[in-house]
């Protein structure tokens, strides 16, 4: 991680804190994680508000003794932000109130990053006089400087007064998009959200996968008549109830066992084929897309997979998975059938070599051969499946055989378990 988002404080300033007690929660790359206090004491200051982002190693709170002066600690090179402001002497108050000093980086209360930003971009300190700092005791942070570097460059080149531009970035920061809207003068913005955090991590990983793995796609239509009847019969006798996704997971594991070269990764110039069949299911959670993984499916019964999947998916939607529960997959299933999607193409996940996308079941006219050997048109519940593969590892013949076998298993689901 380069940065994290603070989700929730479990303590308020002035509260007693015990070592090992939950202090706050953060969003990591995929999940919400609790963070415990590392010492006893009193929470003297909160330096990062809920919902805000901070780079790793940035101080976000102070624990100490009531009345303790912690300004010097924060001002130290390894302490982070800024020193506590010095209270002016009584005889100087009138002068302070009467005369506005000339602003410079030296007499502005700036975090180290904000000072560097001023220096690197040549920002006039006077332009920051009206900004309300969100750092410790009102100090200006880099995020408080209201325009992004790109927005400042564009404004300087085009002669735009940034003070006249409405910012929709974090804390009202002026972004490139705001300049475009200002220039157009006709588009109203509902909201502008920084492309960072969970959404950026997902986007970066998908872009990297698409860039480095040559994707090839194979599509089949599956008649789900027997699958639906089989699942209904199972749920009349089994607990927990079996979801379609559970049968899909078992079918994928059976197919991967028959075609082990599909259960592989390309790592450091080596093709690694796995004995473990770890099947992930893409889930849309509170923190974005996440793929909880059922490990060693080849060793488990359908009811075991159903229990584990139900628990993982429920916690994934709430952002409560531990990292090992959404990592280590060897194959992924992305099922959008419940949303009525007829067909879609999925991007391969992480270091895996294939992903199976599953669409909705729709009644369609299908040509079949009747008992007399004649063609006839019947109405059948049909479901599209599409296999995306990394062509560096998987050739067309292998992929075609795999997706054909998946179709056979789903149309005759008893074969999954014999």
TILUM-976473 format. One record per residue (C-alpha): residue in one letter; residue number from 1; y, z negated, x. Coordinates in Angstrom, 1 decimal. Last residue first. Layout:
<rs>
R code pos     c2     c3     c1
R    a NUM      Y      Z      X
...
</rs>
This chain:
<rs>
R code pos     c2     c3     c1
R    x 418  -39.2   10.3  -19.3
R    x 417  -35.8    8.8  -20.1
R    x 416  -33.4   11.7  -19.8
R    x 415  -36.0   14.0  -21.5
R    x 414  -35.5   12.1  -24.8
R    x 413  -32.0   13.6  -24.8
R    x 412  -33.2   17.1  -25.6
R    x 411  -29.8   19.0  -26.2
R    x 410  -28.1   16.6  -23.7
R    x 409  -30.9   17.0  -21.1
R    x 408  -31.0   20.8  -21.4
R    x 407  -27.2   21.0  -21.1
R    x 406  -27.2   18.7  -18.0
R    x 405  -29.9   21.0  -16.5
R    x 404  -27.7   24.1  -17.1
R    x 403  -24.8   22.2  -15.4
R    x 402  -27.0   21.5  -12.3
R    x 401  -28.5   25.0  -12.1
R    x 400  -25.1   26.6  -12.3
R    x 399  -23.7   24.3   -9.7
R    x 398  -26.6   25.0   -7.3
R    x 397  -26.3   28.8   -7.8
R    x 396  -22.5   28.7   -7.4
R    x 395  -22.5   26.9   -4.0
R    x 394  -21.6   23.3   -3.5
R    x 393  -20.2   21.7   -0.4
R    x 392  -17.1   23.8    0.5
R    x 391  -17.0   25.0   -3.2
R    x 390  -15.9   21.5   -4.4
R    x 389  -17.2   21.5   -7.9
R    x 388  -15.7   21.3  -11.4
R    x 387  -18.3   21.2  -14.2
R    x 386  -17.3   22.0  -17.7
R    x 385  -18.8   20.8  -20.9
R    x 384  -18.1   22.2  -24.4
R    x 383  -19.6   20.5  -27.5
R    x 382  -21.1   22.3  -30.4
R    x 381  -22.1   20.9  -33.8
R    x 380  -24.1   23.8  -35.4
R    x 379  -23.5   26.2  -38.2
R    x 378  -26.2   28.9  -38.3
R    x 377  -26.2   32.7  -37.8
R    x 376  -29.6   34.4  -37.6
R    x 375  -31.5   36.5  -35.1
R    x 374  -35.1   37.2  -36.0
R    x 373  -38.2   35.8  -34.4
R    x 372  -39.8   34.9  -37.7
R    x 371  -39.3   31.2  -37.0
R    x 370  -35.5   31.8  -36.6
R    x 369  -33.7   32.9  -33.4
R    x 368  -30.2   31.5  -33.1
R    x 367  -26.6   32.9  -33.3
R    x 366  -24.1   30.0  -33.5
R    x 365  -21.2   29.5  -36.0
R    x 364  -19.3   26.5  -35.0
R    x 363  -18.9   22.8  -35.9
R    x 362  -16.9   21.0  -33.3
R    x 361  -17.8   18.2  -30.9
R    x 360  -14.9   17.3  -28.5
R    x 359  -14.7   18.0  -24.8
R    x 358  -16.6   16.7  -21.8
R    x 357  -15.3   17.3  -18.2
R    x 356  -17.9   16.8  -15.4
R    x 355  -16.6   16.1  -11.9
R    x 354  -17.9   17.3   -8.5
R    x 353  -17.8   16.8   -4.7
R    x 352  -16.5   13.2   -4.5
R    x 351  -14.1   12.0   -1.9
R    x 350  -11.3   11.2   -4.4
R    x 349  -11.8   12.6   -7.9
R    x 348  -12.3   16.3   -8.6
R    x 347   -9.7   17.8  -10.9
R    x 346  -10.7   18.3  -14.6
R    x 345  -10.5   21.4  -16.6
R    x 344  -10.2   21.3  -20.4
R    x 343  -11.9   22.5  -23.6
R    x 342  -11.8   21.7  -27.3
R    x 341   -9.7   18.5  -27.1
R    x 340  -10.2   16.4  -30.2
R    x 339   -9.0   13.2  -28.7
R    x 338  -12.4   11.5  -28.9
R    x 337  -13.9   14.4  -26.9
R    x 336  -11.6   13.7  -23.9
R    x 335  -14.5   12.6  -21.6
R    x 334  -13.9   12.8  -17.8
R    x 333  -17.2   12.1  -16.0
R    x 332  -17.2   11.3  -12.3
R    x 331  -19.7   11.5   -9.4
R    x 330  -20.2    9.5   -6.2
R    x 329  -18.1    6.5   -7.0
R    x 328  -17.3    3.8   -4.5
R    x 327  -14.1    2.6   -6.0
R    x 326  -13.1    1.4   -9.5
R    x 325  -15.0   -1.9   -9.6
R    x 324  -14.5   -2.6   -5.9
R    x 323  -10.8   -2.8   -6.5
R    x 322  -11.1   -5.6   -9.2
R    x 321  -10.4   -4.4  -12.7
R    x 320   -7.8   -6.1  -14.9
R    x 319   -5.5   -3.2  -15.8
R    x 318   -5.9   -3.8  -19.6
R    x 317   -7.6   -0.5  -20.2
R    x 316   -9.8   -1.0  -17.2
R    x 315  -10.9   -4.4  -18.6
R    x 314  -12.3   -2.8  -21.7
R    x 313  -13.8    0.1  -19.7
R    x 312  -15.6   -2.2  -17.3
R    x 311  -17.0   -4.5  -20.0
R    x 310  -18.3   -1.6  -22.2
R    x 309  -19.6    0.2  -19.1
R    x 308  -21.7   -2.8  -17.9
R    x 307  -23.3   -3.4  -21.3
R    x 306  -24.0    0.2  -21.9
R    x 305  -25.4    0.8  -18.4
R    x 304  -27.7   -2.2  -18.8
R    x 303  -28.8   -0.9  -22.3
R    x 302  -29.6    2.5  -20.8
R    x 301  -31.8    1.0  -18.1
R    x 300  -30.7    0.8  -14.5
R    x 299  -32.0    1.9  -11.1
R    x 298  -30.6    5.5  -11.1
R    x 297  -27.3    4.1  -12.3
R    x 296  -26.8    2.6   -8.8
R    x 295  -23.2    1.5   -9.5
R    x 294  -21.3    1.9  -12.7
R    x 293  -17.7    2.9  -11.7
R    x 292  -14.4    2.3  -13.4
R    x 291  -12.1    5.4  -13.0
R    x 290   -8.4    4.7  -13.6
R    x 289   -5.7    6.8  -15.1
R    x 288   -2.4    5.0  -15.6
R    x 287   -1.5    1.3  -15.4
R    x 286   -2.1    0.4  -19.1
R    x 285   -5.4    2.3  -18.9
R    x 284   -6.5    5.9  -19.5
R    x 283  -10.2    5.9  -18.5
R    x 282  -12.1    8.3  -16.3
R    x 281  -15.8    7.4  -16.2
R    x 280  -17.4    6.8  -12.8
R    x 279  -21.1    7.3  -11.9
R    x 278  -22.5    5.7   -8.8
R    x 277  -25.8    7.4   -7.8
R    x 276  -26.9    5.6   -4.7
R    x 275  -29.0    7.8   -2.3
R    x 274  -25.9    9.6   -1.2
R    x 273  -25.5   12.9    0.6
R    x 272  -22.9   12.9    3.4
R    x 271  -21.7   16.3    4.6
R    x 270  -20.0   15.7    7.9
R    x 269  -16.6   17.0    9.2
R    x 268  -14.9   13.6    8.9
R    x 267  -16.3   13.0    5.4
R    x 266  -17.4   15.7    3.0
R    x 265  -19.0   13.9    0.0
R    x 264  -22.3   14.2   -1.8
R    x 263  -24.2   13.7   -5.0
R    x 262  -24.4   17.4   -5.9
R    x 261  -26.9   17.8   -3.0
R    x 260  -29.2   15.4   -4.8
R    x 259  -30.0   17.9   -7.5
R    x 258  -32.9   16.3   -9.4
R    x 257  -31.4   12.8   -8.9
R    x 256  -28.0   14.1   -9.7
R    x 255  -29.4   15.5  -13.0
R    x 254  -30.9   12.1  -14.0
R    x 253  -27.7   10.3  -13.1
R    x 252  -25.6   12.7  -15.1
R    x 251  -27.9   12.3  -18.1
R    x 250  -27.6    8.5  -17.8
R    x 249  -23.8    8.6  -17.7
R    x 248  -23.7   11.1  -20.6
R    x 247  -25.9    8.7  -22.6
R    x 246  -23.5    5.9  -21.9
R    x 245  -20.5    8.1  -22.8
R    x 244  -22.0    8.8  -26.2
R    x 243  -21.9    5.1  -26.8
R    x 242  -25.0    2.9  -27.3
R    x 241  -24.6   -0.3  -29.4
R    x 240  -25.4   -3.4  -27.5
R    x 239  -28.0   -4.0  -28.8
R    x 238  -30.7   -1.6  -29.8
R    x 237  -32.6   -1.0  -33.0
R    x 236  -30.6    1.2  -35.4
R    x 235  -28.3    2.1  -32.5
R    x 234  -31.2    4.0  -30.8
R    x 233  -31.9    6.1  -33.9
R    x 232  -28.2    7.0  -34.3
R    x 231  -28.1    8.0  -30.6
R    x 230  -31.1   10.3  -30.9
R    x 229  -29.7   11.9  -34.1
R    x 228  -26.4   12.6  -32.4
R    x 227  -28.0   14.0  -29.3
R    x 226  -30.4   16.1  -31.3
R    x 225  -27.6   18.0  -33.1
R    x 224  -25.3   18.0  -30.1
R    x 223  -25.7   21.8  -29.3
R    x 222  -24.1   22.1  -25.9
R    x 221  -21.7   24.8  -24.7
R    x 220  -21.5   25.5  -21.0
R    x 219  -18.7   26.0  -18.4
R    x 218  -18.8   26.3  -14.6
R    x 217  -15.6   25.8  -12.5
R    x 216  -14.8   26.3   -8.8
R    x 215  -12.3   24.1   -7.0
R    x 214  -11.5   24.7   -3.3
R    x 213  -11.0   21.1   -2.1
R    x 212   -8.0   20.3    0.2
R    x 211   -5.0   21.2   -2.0
R    x 210   -6.6   20.2   -5.4
R    x 209   -7.8   16.9   -4.0
R    x 208   -4.4   16.2   -2.3
R    x 207   -2.5   17.0   -5.5
R    x 206   -4.8   14.7   -7.5
R    x 205   -4.4   11.9   -5.0
R    x 204   -0.6   12.3   -4.9
R    x 203   -0.3   12.4   -8.7
R    x 202   -2.4    9.3   -9.2
R    x 201   -0.4    7.4   -6.5
R    x 200    2.9    8.7   -8.1
R    x 199    1.9    7.5  -11.6
R    x 198    0.8    4.1  -10.3
R    x 197    4.0    3.3   -8.4
R    x 196    6.6    6.1   -8.0
R    x 195    8.2    9.0   -9.8
R    x 194   11.3    7.0  -10.9
R    x 193   11.7    7.1  -14.7
R    x 192   14.6    8.9  -16.4
R    x 191   15.1    8.2  -20.1
R    x 190   16.4    9.8  -23.4
R    x 189   18.6   12.3  -21.6
R    x 188   21.0   14.5  -23.5
R    x 187   21.4   18.1  -22.3
R    x 186   24.7   19.8  -22.8
R    x 185   27.0   19.1  -19.8
R    x 184   25.2   21.5  -17.5
R    x 183   26.8   20.0  -14.4
R    x 182   26.3   16.4  -15.5
R    x 181   22.7   17.2  -16.4
R    x 180   22.1   18.7  -13.0
R    x 179   23.8   15.8  -11.3
R    x 178   21.6   13.3  -13.3
R    x 177   18.5   15.2  -12.2
R    x 176   19.4   14.7   -8.5
R    x 175   19.6   10.9   -9.1
R    x 174   22.4    8.5   -9.8
R    x 173   21.2    4.9   -9.8
R    x 172   21.6    3.0  -13.1
R    x 171   19.4    0.1  -12.0
R    x 170   16.5    2.3  -11.3
R    x 169   17.5    5.9  -12.0
R    x 168   19.4    7.1  -15.1
R    x 167   22.8    7.4  -13.5
R    x 166   25.8    8.6  -15.5
R    x 165   28.1   10.8  -13.3
R    x 164   31.9   10.2  -13.2
R    x 163   31.7    7.8  -10.2
R    x 162   29.7   10.4   -8.4
R    x 161   32.7   12.6   -8.2
R    x 160   31.2   16.1   -7.7
R    x 159   32.6   18.2   -4.9
R    x 158   29.6   20.6   -4.7
R    x 157   28.5   19.8   -1.1
R    x 156   29.4   16.1   -1.3
R    x 155   27.7   15.7   -4.7
R    x 154   24.5   17.5   -3.4
R    x 153   24.4   15.3   -0.3
R    x 152   24.9   12.1   -2.4
R    x 151   22.2   13.1   -4.9
R    x 150   19.8   13.8   -2.1
R    x 149   20.4   10.4   -0.6
R    x 148   20.0    8.7   -4.0
R    x 147   23.1    7.4   -5.7
R    x 146   23.9    3.9   -6.8
R    x 145   23.6    1.8   -3.8
R    x 144   21.7   -1.0   -5.6
R    x 143   18.4    0.3   -4.5
R    x 142   19.3   -0.3   -0.8
R    x 141   20.0   -3.9   -1.6
R    x 140   23.4   -5.5   -2.1
R    x 139   23.5   -9.2   -2.0
R    x 138   24.2  -11.1   -5.2
R    x 137   22.7  -14.4   -4.2
R    x 136   19.5  -12.8   -3.0
R    x 135   19.5   -9.1   -3.9
R    x 134   20.6   -7.6   -7.2
R    x 133   24.0   -6.6   -6.1
R    x 132   26.7   -5.6   -8.6
R    x 131   28.4   -2.5   -7.5
R    x 130   32.2   -2.2   -7.8
R    x 129   32.9   -2.4   -4.1
R    x 128   30.3    0.1   -3.0
R    x 127   32.6    3.0   -2.5
R    x 126   34.6    1.0    0.0
R    x 125   31.6    0.8    2.3
R    x 124   31.9    4.6    2.8
R    x 123   28.4    6.0    3.2
R    x 122   27.7    7.6    6.5
R    x 121   24.1    8.4    5.5
R    x 120   22.3    6.7    8.4
R    x 119   24.8    3.9    8.7
R    x 118   25.0    3.0    5.1
R    x 117   21.3    3.3    4.7
R    x 116   20.7    1.0    7.7
R    x 115   23.0   -1.6    6.2
R    x 114   21.1   -1.4    2.8
R    x 113   17.8   -1.7    4.6
R    x 112   19.0   -4.8    6.4
R    x 111   20.2   -6.4    3.1
R    x 110   23.9   -6.2    2.6
R    x 109   26.6   -8.8    1.9
R    x 108   29.7   -6.8    2.8
R    x 107   31.8   -8.1    5.6
R    x 106   30.3   -6.3    8.5
R    x 105   29.4   -3.1    6.6
R    x 104   33.1   -2.7    6.0
R    x 103   35.4   -3.5    3.1
R    x 102   39.1   -4.2    3.8
R    x 101   39.7   -7.7    2.5
R    x 100   41.2   -8.3   -0.9
R    x  99   44.0  -10.9   -0.5
R    x  98   45.0  -13.4   -3.1
R    x  97   41.7  -15.0   -3.9
R    x  96   40.6  -15.4   -0.3
R    x  95   44.0  -16.6    0.7
R    x  94   44.1  -19.1   -2.1
R    x  93   40.6  -20.3   -1.2
R    x  92   41.3  -20.7    2.5
R    x  91   42.7  -24.3    2.3
R    x  90   39.6  -25.3    0.2
R    x  89   37.1  -24.1    2.9
R    x  88   35.1  -21.1    2.0
R    x  87   31.4  -21.6    1.0
R    x  86   29.1  -19.7    3.3
R    x  85   26.9  -17.2    1.6
R    x  84   23.1  -17.7    2.0
R    x  83   21.7  -15.4    4.6
R    x  82   20.3  -12.0    3.7
R    x  81   17.0  -10.3    3.2
R    x  80   13.9  -10.6    5.2
R    x  79   12.7  -13.7    7.0
R    x  78   11.4  -12.1   10.1
R    x  77   14.8  -11.4   11.6
R    x  76   16.1  -14.7   10.3
R    x  75   18.6  -14.6    7.4
R    x  74   15.9  -15.7    4.9
R    x  73   15.2  -18.8    7.0
R    x  72   18.8  -19.6    7.4
R    x  71   19.5  -19.5    3.7
R    x  70   16.7  -21.9    2.9
R    x  69   18.8  -25.0    2.6
R    x  68   16.5  -27.6    0.9
R    x  67   17.8  -29.3   -2.2
R    x  66   14.4  -29.5   -3.8
R    x  65   11.7  -29.0   -1.2
R    x  64   10.3  -25.5   -0.4
R    x  63    9.0  -22.3   -2.0
R    x  62   11.1  -19.2   -1.7
R    x  61   10.4  -15.9   -3.5
R    x  60   10.3  -12.1   -3.1
R    x  59   10.4  -11.8    0.7
R    x  58    9.7   -8.1    1.6
R    x  57    6.5   -7.8    3.7
R    x  56    5.3   -4.8    1.6
R    x  55    8.1   -2.8    0.1
R    x  54    9.4   -4.0   -3.3
R    x  53    9.3   -2.6   -6.8
R    x  52   11.0   -4.3   -9.9
R    x  51    9.2   -4.8  -13.2
R    x  50    9.7   -8.6  -13.1
R    x  49   12.6   -9.6  -10.9
R    x  48   12.5  -10.0   -7.1
R    x  47   14.3  -12.7   -5.2
R    x  46   13.0  -15.8   -7.1
R    x  45   14.4  -19.0   -5.6
R    x  44   13.5  -22.7   -5.1
R    x  43    9.9  -22.7   -6.4
R    x  42    9.0  -26.3   -5.5
R    x  41    6.3  -27.3   -3.1
R    x  40    2.7  -26.7   -2.1
R    x  39    1.7  -23.7    0.0
R    x  38    0.0  -20.3   -0.2
R    x  37    0.8  -19.7   -3.9
R    x  36   -1.7  -17.4   -5.5
R    x  35   -1.3  -13.7   -6.3
R    x  34   -2.9  -12.2   -9.5
R    x  33   -3.8   -8.5   -9.3
R    x  32   -3.0   -5.7  -11.9
R    x  31   -4.9   -2.5  -11.2
R    x  30   -4.8    1.0   -9.8
R    x  29   -2.6    1.3   -6.7
R    x  28   -1.5   -2.4   -6.8
R    x  27    0.5   -3.8   -9.7
R    x  26    1.5   -7.4   -9.0
R    x  25    1.0  -10.8  -10.7
R    x  24    2.8  -14.1   -9.9
R    x  23    2.3  -17.7   -8.8
R    x  22   -1.3  -18.5   -9.6
R    x  21   -2.1  -21.9   -8.1
R    x  20   -3.9  -21.9   -4.8
R    x  19   -1.3  -24.2   -3.2
R    x  18    0.5  -26.1   -5.9
R    x  17    3.9  -25.1   -7.3
R    x  16    6.4  -27.4   -9.0
R    x  15    8.9  -25.5  -11.2
R    x  14   12.6  -25.4  -10.3
R    x  13   12.8  -21.6  -10.5
R    x  12   10.3  -20.4  -13.0
R    x  11    6.5  -20.0  -12.5
R    x  10    4.0  -17.4  -13.8
R    x   9    6.1  -14.5  -12.8
R    x   8    5.0  -11.1  -14.1
R    x   7    4.6   -7.5  -13.1
R    x   6    6.0   -7.3   -9.6
R    x   5    5.5   -3.7   -8.4
R    x   4    4.1   -3.0   -5.0
R    x   3    5.1   -1.1   -1.9
R    x   2    3.6    0.7    1.1
R    x   1    0.0    0.0    0.0
</rs>
